[in-house]
Amino acid sequence: RAEFASTYKIKKYDYNNYYPDINPLIKTASKFYNIKEDLIYIGLGAESVIRDILLLYSLKRKKNCIGFNSPNFFMYKYYSKLFSYRQNEYLIIPDKIKNLSVQYIKQFIKKKKINFFTLVNPSHPFEKYWNLKEVEEILSYCNKRNITLLIDEVYQGIGSKSAIKLIKKYNNLIILKSLSKASGLPGLRVGFAISSKKNIDELNTVRLAIELPENSIRGAILHLKNYKQLIYPKIKSIYSAREYAHKQFKKRKIRSFGNYGNSVTFRFEDNINKKNIGDFLKKNKIIVN
């Protein structure tokens, strides 16, 4: 093959020129998440996995109606529009988070006639965390109505619990994982989907020809095998920084939100303070949107 032309005479394996082998990473991930290898799908970051999942269901069903929260990761809106899903959004407002209940989600799904629902848990940038009891109640409701439920756990692992154990019980469940957030490895571009064997087999029919470059595979394996030494300290620092931020906001009598992700949200009570702080940050060369 032409791809091997520059190195075919070299006896030593050249990781930068040969096709990468994804199987060692699948094997490592299966041990890390304590699930079978055939329940894992790997893509080029969470975005690639989202694209593949939405593409697959656009091919499986003539009509797709998707539901997700707003604000959210923009690519849900982008890819669902690209693949002709009818879109429905519900708002997450930090200081009205108690209004978001399991009953609200059930009514939203029923009213909008949704057959593909995305539950980002915990959500970001505005945080709503669903405990496992609530997740299973939503999951059971969707399962009885043949609704696919994608649980986005990209921000999981910094205080929240995963729903992976529910994979064996529900065939309508797909869980999305990433090494970008809690693990602090966005540059590796490693994303996972975890689901039933049937769903993973179907996903493999729409995957990229080459999922990941060799350096991403080796980097992901290294960190998953040495989680306590390489990842846990990062999570610990997120806990510490998050707690510090909340204390500082409280001292200044500013309302702050976020206890499960890698960021903290706070509310400005007036536009004057917002402008003053924005100007201060800009002056100190800190990114301001």
TIFI-67413 format. One record per residue (C-alpha): residue number from 0; residue in one letter; x, y, z. Coordinates in Angstrom, 1 decimal, decimal comma. Example, Ala and Ser with C-alpha at 12.3 -4.5 7.8 and 13.67 -1.06 7.14 Angstrom:
2
+-----+------+--------+--------+--------+
: seq : type :      X :      Y :      Z :
+-----+------+--------+--------+--------+
:   0 :    A :   12,3 :   -4,5 :    7,8 :
:   1 :    S :   13,7 :   -1,1 :    7,1 :
+-----+------+--------+--------+--------+
This chain:
289
+-----+------+--------+--------+--------+
: seq : type :      X :      Y :      Z :
+-----+------+--------+--------+--------+
:   0 :    R :    0,0 :    0,0 :    0,0 :
:   1 :    A :    1,2 :    3,5 :   -0,8 :
:   2 :    E :    0,8 :    4,6 :    2,8 :
:   3 :    F :    3,6 :    2,3 :    3,8 :
:   4 :    A :    6,0 :    3,2 :    1,0 :
:   5 :    S :    8,3 :    5,4 :    3,1 :
:   6 :    T :    8,9 :    2,9 :    5,9 :
:   7 :    Y :    8,4 :   -0,6 :    4,5 :
:   8 :    K :   12,1 :   -1,5 :    4,7 :
:   9 :    I :   12,5 :   -0,4 :    8,3 :
:  10 :    K :   12,3 :   -3,3 :   10,7 :
:  11 :    K :   11,4 :   -1,1 :   13,7 :
:  12 :    Y :    7,7 :   -0,3 :   14,0 :
:  13 :    D :    7,1 :    3,3 :   13,0 :
:  14 :    Y :    4,0 :    4,5 :   14,9 :
:  15 :    N :    3,8 :    7,7 :   12,9 :
:  16 :    N :    3,5 :    6,1 :    9,5 :
:  17 :    Y :    1,5 :    2,9 :   10,1 :
:  18 :    Y :   -2,2 :    2,5 :   10,5 :
:  19 :    P :   -3,1 :    2,8 :   14,2 :
:  20 :    D :   -4,6 :   -0,2 :   16,0 :
:  21 :    I :   -7,6 :    0,8 :   18,1 :
:  22 :    N :   -8,0 :   -2,6 :   19,8 :
:  23 :    P :   -5,5 :   -2,0 :   22,7 :
:  24 :    L :   -7,4 :    1,1 :   23,7 :
:  25 :    I :  -10,8 :   -0,8 :   23,6 :
:  26 :    K :   -9,3 :   -3,4 :   25,8 :
:  27 :    T :   -7,9 :   -0,9 :   28,3 :
:  28 :    A :  -11,2 :    1,1 :   28,3 :
:  29 :    S :  -13,2 :   -2,1 :   29,0 :
:  30 :    K :  -11,1 :   -2,7 :   32,1 :
:  31 :    F :  -11,3 :    0,9 :   33,2 :
:  32 :    Y :  -15,1 :    1,1 :   32,9 :
:  33 :    N :  -15,6 :   -2,6 :   33,9 :
:  34 :    I :  -17,6 :   -3,6 :   30,9 :
:  35 :    K :  -17,2 :   -6,0 :   27,9 :
:  36 :    E :  -15,1 :   -4,9 :   25,0 :
:  37 :    D :  -17,9 :   -5,2 :   22,5 :
:  38 :    L :  -20,0 :   -2,6 :   24,4 :
:  39 :    I :  -17,5 :    0,2 :   23,6 :
:  40 :    Y :  -17,3 :    2,4 :   20,5 :
:  41 :    I :  -14,4 :    4,9 :   20,1 :
:  42 :    G :  -14,4 :    8,1 :   18,1 :
:  43 :    L :  -12,3 :   11,2 :   17,4 :
:  44 :    G :  -13,5 :   13,1 :   20,5 :
:  45 :    A :  -17,1 :   13,3 :   21,8 :
:  46 :    E :  -18,1 :   15,3 :   18,7 :
:  47 :    S :  -17,2 :   12,5 :   16,3 :
:  48 :    V :  -19,2 :   10,0 :   18,4 :
:  49 :    I :  -22,2 :   12,4 :   18,5 :
:  50 :    R :  -22,1 :   12,7 :   14,7 :
:  51 :    D :  -21,9 :    9,0 :   14,2 :
:  52 :    I :  -24,8 :    8,3 :   16,6 :
:  53 :    L :  -27,1 :   10,9 :   15,0 :
:  54 :    L :  -26,1 :    9,7 :   11,5 :
:  55 :    L :  -26,9 :    6,1 :   12,4 :
:  56 :    Y :  -30,4 :    7,0 :   13,6 :
:  57 :    S :  -31,1 :    9,2 :   10,6 :
:  58 :    L :  -30,5 :    6,1 :    8,5 :
:  59 :    K :  -32,5 :    3,7 :   10,8 :
:  60 :    R :  -35,7 :    5,9 :   11,0 :
:  61 :    K :  -37,5 :    7,9 :    8,5 :
:  62 :    K :  -38,5 :   10,6 :   11,0 :
:  63 :    N :  -36,4 :   11,7 :   14,0 :
:  64 :    C :  -37,5 :   14,2 :   16,6 :
:  65 :    I :  -34,7 :   15,1 :   19,0 :
:  66 :    G :  -34,9 :   16,8 :   22,4 :
:  67 :    F :  -32,0 :   18,5 :   24,3 :
:  68 :    N :  -31,4 :   21,2 :   26,8 :
:  69 :    S :  -30,3 :   24,8 :   26,1 :
:  70 :    P :  -27,6 :   26,1 :   26,4 :
:  71 :    N :  -25,7 :   23,1 :   25,3 :
:  72 :    F :  -22,8 :   21,8 :   23,2 :
:  73 :    F :  -23,6 :   23,4 :   19,8 :
:  74 :    M :  -22,8 :   20,3 :   17,8 :
:  75 :    Y :  -26,0 :   18,6 :   19,0 :
:  76 :    K :  -27,9 :   21,3 :   17,2 :
:  77 :    Y :  -25,6 :   21,3 :   14,2 :
:  78 :    Y :  -25,6 :   17,6 :   13,5 :
:  79 :    S :  -29,2 :   17,0 :   14,2 :
:  80 :    K :  -30,1 :   19,8 :   11,7 :
:  81 :    L :  -27,6 :   18,3 :    9,2 :
:  82 :    F :  -29,3 :   14,9 :    9,4 :
:  83 :    S :  -32,9 :   16,4 :    9,3 :
:  84 :    Y :  -34,0 :   15,9 :   12,9 :
:  85 :    R :  -36,8 :   18,0 :   14,2 :
:  86 :    Q :  -35,3 :   19,9 :   17,1 :
:  87 :    N :  -36,8 :   20,7 :   20,5 :
:  88 :    E :  -35,1 :   22,5 :   23,3 :
:  89 :    Y :  -35,9 :   23,1 :   27,0 :
:  90 :    L :  -34,2 :   25,8 :   29,0 :
:  91 :    I :  -31,8 :   25,4 :   32,0 :
:  92 :    I :  -31,9 :   28,4 :   34,2 :
:  93 :    P :  -29,4 :   28,2 :   37,2 :
:  94 :    D :  -31,5 :   29,8 :   39,8 :
:  95 :    K :  -34,7 :   28,0 :   38,7 :
:  96 :    I :  -33,1 :   24,5 :   38,5 :
:  97 :    K :  -35,7 :   23,0 :   40,9 :
:  98 :    N :  -38,3 :   23,5 :   38,2 :
:  99 :    L :  -36,6 :   20,9 :   36,2 :
: 100 :    S :  -38,1 :   17,6 :   37,4 :
: 101 :    V :  -38,4 :   14,1 :   36,0 :
: 102 :    Q :  -42,1 :   14,9 :   35,5 :
: 103 :    Y :  -41,2 :   17,9 :   33,5 :
: 104 :    I :  -38,9 :   15,9 :   31,2 :
: 105 :    K :  -41,6 :   13,2 :   30,7 :
: 106 :    Q :  -44,2 :   15,9 :   29,7 :
: 107 :    F :  -41,6 :   17,6 :   27,4 :
: 108 :    I :  -40,9 :   14,3 :   25,6 :
: 109 :    K :  -44,6 :   13,4 :   25,3 :
: 110 :    K :  -45,7 :   16,9 :   24,2 :
: 111 :    K :  -43,0 :   17,2 :   21,5 :
: 112 :    K :  -43,4 :   13,6 :   20,3 :
: 113 :    I :  -39,6 :   13,0 :   20,8 :
: 114 :    N :  -38,1 :    9,7 :   19,8 :
: 115 :    F :  -34,4 :   10,6 :   20,5 :
: 116 :    F :  -33,7 :   12,3 :   23,8 :
: 117 :    T :  -30,3 :   13,7 :   24,9 :
: 118 :    L :  -29,8 :   14,0 :   28,7 :
: 119 :    V :  -26,5 :   15,9 :   29,4 :
: 120 :    N :  -25,6 :   14,9 :   33,0 :
: 121 :    P :  -24,3 :   17,0 :   34,5 :
: 122 :    S :  -25,2 :   19,7 :   32,0 :
: 123 :    H :  -22,9 :   22,5 :   31,0 :
: 124 :    P :  -22,4 :   25,5 :   31,0 :
: 125 :    F :  -25,6 :   25,8 :   33,2 :
: 126 :    E :  -25,6 :   22,9 :   35,5 :
: 127 :    K :  -28,4 :   20,4 :   36,2 :
: 128 :    Y :  -27,4 :   17,1 :   37,8 :
: 129 :    W :  -29,8 :   14,1 :   37,7 :
: 130 :    N :  -29,1 :   11,4 :   40,3 :
: 131 :    L :  -29,2 :    7,7 :   39,3 :
: 132 :    K :  -32,8 :    7,2 :   40,5 :
: 133 :    E :  -34,0 :   10,1 :   38,4 :
: 134 :    V :  -32,0 :    8,9 :   35,4 :
: 135 :    E :  -33,5 :    5,4 :   35,6 :
: 136 :    E :  -37,0 :    6,8 :   35,8 :
: 137 :    I :  -36,5 :    8,8 :   32,6 :
: 138 :    L :  -34,8 :    5,9 :   31,0 :
: 139 :    S :  -37,6 :    3,5 :   31,9 :
: 140 :    Y :  -40,2 :    6,0 :   30,5 :
: 141 :    C :  -38,2 :    6,2 :   27,2 :
: 142 :    N :  -37,7 :    2,5 :   27,0 :
: 143 :    K :  -41,5 :    1,7 :   27,2 :
: 144 :    R :  -42,1 :    4,2 :   24,3 :
: 145 :    N :  -39,2 :    3,0 :   22,1 :
: 146 :    I :  -37,4 :    6,3 :   22,6 :
: 147 :    T :  -33,6 :    6,3 :   22,3 :
: 148 :    L :  -31,9 :    8,0 :   25,3 :
: 149 :    L :  -28,3 :    9,4 :   24,9 :
: 150 :    I :  -26,8 :   10,3 :   28,3 :
: 151 :    D :  -24,0 :   12,7 :   27,7 :
: 152 :    E :  -21,5 :   12,1 :   30,6 :
: 153 :    V :  -18,7 :   14,2 :   29,2 :
: 154 :    Y :  -18,7 :   16,3 :   32,4 :
: 155 :    Q :  -19,2 :   13,2 :   34,7 :
: 156 :    G :  -16,5 :   12,1 :   37,1 :
: 157 :    I :  -16,0 :   15,4 :   39,0 :
: 158 :    G :  -18,6 :   14,7 :   41,7 :
: 159 :    S :  -21,4 :   12,9 :   39,8 :
: 160 :    K :  -22,1 :    9,2 :   39,3 :
: 161 :    S :  -22,2 :    7,4 :   36,0 :
: 162 :    A :  -25,2 :    5,4 :   34,6 :
: 163 :    I :  -23,0 :    2,7 :   33,0 :
: 164 :    K :  -24,4 :    0,0 :   35,2 :
: 165 :    L :  -27,8 :    0,5 :   33,5 :
: 166 :    I :  -26,4 :   -0,5 :   30,1 :
: 167 :    K :  -27,2 :   -4,2 :   30,8 :
: 168 :    K :  -30,8 :   -3,4 :   31,7 :
: 169 :    Y :  -31,8 :   -1,1 :   28,9 :
: 170 :    N :  -31,2 :   -1,5 :   25,2 :
: 171 :    N :  -32,4 :    2,0 :   24,4 :
: 172 :    L :  -29,5 :    3,6 :   26,3 :
: 173 :    I :  -26,3 :    5,0 :   24,9 :
: 174 :    I :  -23,7 :    6,7 :   27,1 :
: 175 :    L :  -21,3 :    9,3 :   25,9 :
: 176 :    K :  -17,8 :    9,6 :   27,5 :
: 177 :    S :  -14,7 :   11,7 :   26,9 :
: 178 :    L :  -11,2 :   12,2 :   28,2 :
: 179 :    S :  -11,4 :   15,9 :   27,7 :
: 180 :    K :  -13,0 :   17,3 :   30,9 :
: 181 :    A :  -12,4 :   15,5 :   34,2 :
: 182 :    S :   -9,2 :   13,8 :   32,7 :
: 183 :    G :   -8,0 :   17,2 :   31,3 :
: 184 :    L :   -6,9 :   15,7 :   28,0 :
: 185 :    P :   -8,8 :   17,7 :   25,3 :
: 186 :    G :   -5,9 :   17,6 :   22,9 :
: 187 :    L :   -6,0 :   13,8 :   22,6 :
: 188 :    R :   -9,5 :   13,9 :   21,0 :
: 189 :    V :  -10,7 :   10,6 :   22,5 :
: 190 :    G :  -14,4 :   10,0 :   22,9 :
: 191 :    F :  -16,4 :    6,8 :   23,8 :
: 192 :    A :  -19,9 :    5,5 :   23,3 :
: 193 :    I :  -21,0 :    2,7 :   25,6 :
: 194 :    S :  -24,2 :    0,8 :   24,8 :
: 195 :    S :  -25,6 :   -2,7 :   24,0 :
: 196 :    K :  -23,7 :   -4,9 :   21,6 :
: 197 :    K :  -26,4 :   -4,5 :   19,0 :
: 198 :    N :  -26,1 :   -0,7 :   19,1 :
: 199 :    I :  -22,3 :   -0,8 :   19,0 :
: 200 :    D :  -22,3 :   -3,2 :   16,1 :
: 201 :    E :  -24,6 :   -0,8 :   14,2 :
: 202 :    L :  -22,4 :    2,2 :   15,1 :
: 203 :    N :  -19,4 :    0,5 :   13,7 :
: 204 :    T :  -21,1 :    0,6 :   10,2 :
: 205 :    V :  -20,8 :    4,4 :   10,1 :
: 206 :    R :  -17,5 :    5,0 :   11,9 :
: 207 :    L :  -14,5 :    6,8 :   10,4 :
: 208 :    A :  -12,0 :    4,7 :    8,4 :
: 209 :    I :   -9,4 :    5,6 :   11,1 :
: 210 :    E :  -10,8 :    6,6 :   14,5 :
: 211 :    L :   -7,7 :    8,0 :   16,2 :
: 212 :    P :   -4,0 :    8,7 :   15,5 :
: 213 :    E :   -1,5 :    6,5 :   17,2 :
: 214 :    N :   -0,3 :    9,2 :   19,7 :
: 215 :    S :   -3,9 :    9,6 :   20,9 :
: 216 :    I :   -4,3 :    5,9 :   21,4 :
: 217 :    R :   -1,1 :    5,6 :   23,3 :
: 218 :    G :   -1,8 :    8,7 :   25,4 :
: 219 :    A :   -5,3 :    7,5 :   26,3 :
: 220 :    I :   -4,0 :    4,0 :   27,3 :
: 221 :    L :   -1,3 :    5,5 :   29,4 :
: 222 :    H :   -3,7 :    7,7 :   31,4 :
: 223 :    L :   -6,4 :    5,1 :   31,8 :
: 224 :    K :   -3,8 :    2,6 :   33,1 :
: 225 :    N :   -2,3 :    5,2 :   35,5 :
: 226 :    Y :   -5,5 :    6,9 :   36,5 :
: 227 :    K :   -4,6 :    7,5 :   40,1 :
: 228 :    Q :   -1,3 :    9,1 :   39,3 :
: 229 :    L :   -2,2 :   11,0 :   36,1 :
: 230 :    I :   -5,9 :   11,8 :   36,3 :
: 231 :    Y :   -7,0 :   11,8 :   39,9 :
: 232 :    P :   -4,7 :   14,8 :   40,9 :
: 233 :    K :   -6,4 :   16,9 :   38,1 :
: 234 :    I :   -9,9 :   16,0 :   39,5 :
: 235 :    K :   -8,7 :   16,8 :   43,0 :
: 236 :    S :   -7,5 :   20,3 :   41,8 :
: 237 :    I :  -10,9 :   20,9 :   40,2 :
: 238 :    Y :  -12,7 :   20,1 :   43,4 :
: 239 :    S :  -10,4 :   22,5 :   45,3 :
: 240 :    A :  -10,7 :   25,3 :   42,7 :
: 241 :    R :  -14,5 :   24,9 :   42,6 :
: 242 :    E :  -14,8 :   25,1 :   46,4 :
: 243 :    Y :  -12,5 :   28,1 :   46,5 :
: 244 :    A :  -14,6 :   30,0 :   43,8 :
: 245 :    H :  -17,8 :   29,4 :   45,7 :
: 246 :    K :  -16,3 :   30,7 :   48,9 :
: 247 :    Q :  -15,0 :   33,8 :   47,2 :
: 248 :    F :  -18,4 :   34,5 :   45,6 :
: 249 :    K :  -20,2 :   34,0 :   48,9 :
: 250 :    K :  -17,9 :   36,5 :   50,6 :
: 251 :    R :  -18,9 :   39,0 :   48,0 :
: 252 :    K :  -22,6 :   38,1 :   48,3 :
: 253 :    I :  -22,7 :   36,9 :   44,7 :
: 254 :    R :  -24,8 :   33,9 :   43,9 :
: 255 :    S :  -22,8 :   31,1 :   42,3 :
: 256 :    F :  -23,8 :   27,7 :   40,8 :
: 257 :    G :  -22,1 :   24,5 :   39,8 :
: 258 :    N :  -21,1 :   21,5 :   42,1 :
: 259 :    Y :  -20,5 :   18,7 :   39,6 :
: 260 :    G :  -18,6 :   20,0 :   36,6 :
: 261 :    N :  -15,3 :   21,8 :   35,9 :
: 262 :    S :  -16,7 :   25,3 :   36,0 :
: 263 :    V :  -18,7 :   27,7 :   38,2 :
: 264 :    T :  -21,4 :   30,0 :   37,1 :
: 265 :    F :  -22,3 :   33,2 :   38,9 :
: 266 :    R :  -25,0 :   35,8 :   38,4 :
: 267 :    F :  -24,6 :   39,6 :   37,9 :
: 268 :    E :  -27,3 :   41,5 :   39,7 :
: 269 :    D :  -26,8 :   44,6 :   37,5 :
: 270 :    N :  -25,2 :   45,6 :   34,2 :
: 271 :    I :  -22,8 :   48,2 :   35,8 :
: 272 :    N :  -20,9 :   45,5 :   37,8 :
: 273 :    K :  -20,9 :   43,3 :   34,7 :
: 274 :    K :  -19,3 :   46,0 :   32,6 :
: 275 :    N :  -16,7 :   46,9 :   35,3 :
: 276 :    I :  -15,7 :   43,3 :   35,8 :
: 277 :    G :  -15,6 :   42,7 :   32,0 :
: 278 :    D :  -13,3 :   45,7 :   31,5 :
: 279 :    F :  -11,1 :   44,6 :   34,4 :
: 280 :    L :  -10,7 :   41,1 :   32,9 :
: 281 :    K :  -10,1 :   42,5 :   29,4 :
: 282 :    K :   -7,4 :   44,9 :   30,7 :
: 283 :    N :   -5,6 :   41,9 :   32,4 :
: 284 :    K :   -5,8 :   39,9 :   29,1 :
: 285 :    I :   -8,3 :   37,4 :   30,4 :
: 286 :    I :  -10,7 :   36,1 :   27,8 :
: 287 :    V :  -14,1 :   37,7 :   27,9 :
: 288 :    N :  -17,2 :   36,9 :   25,9 :
+-----+------+--------+--------+--------+
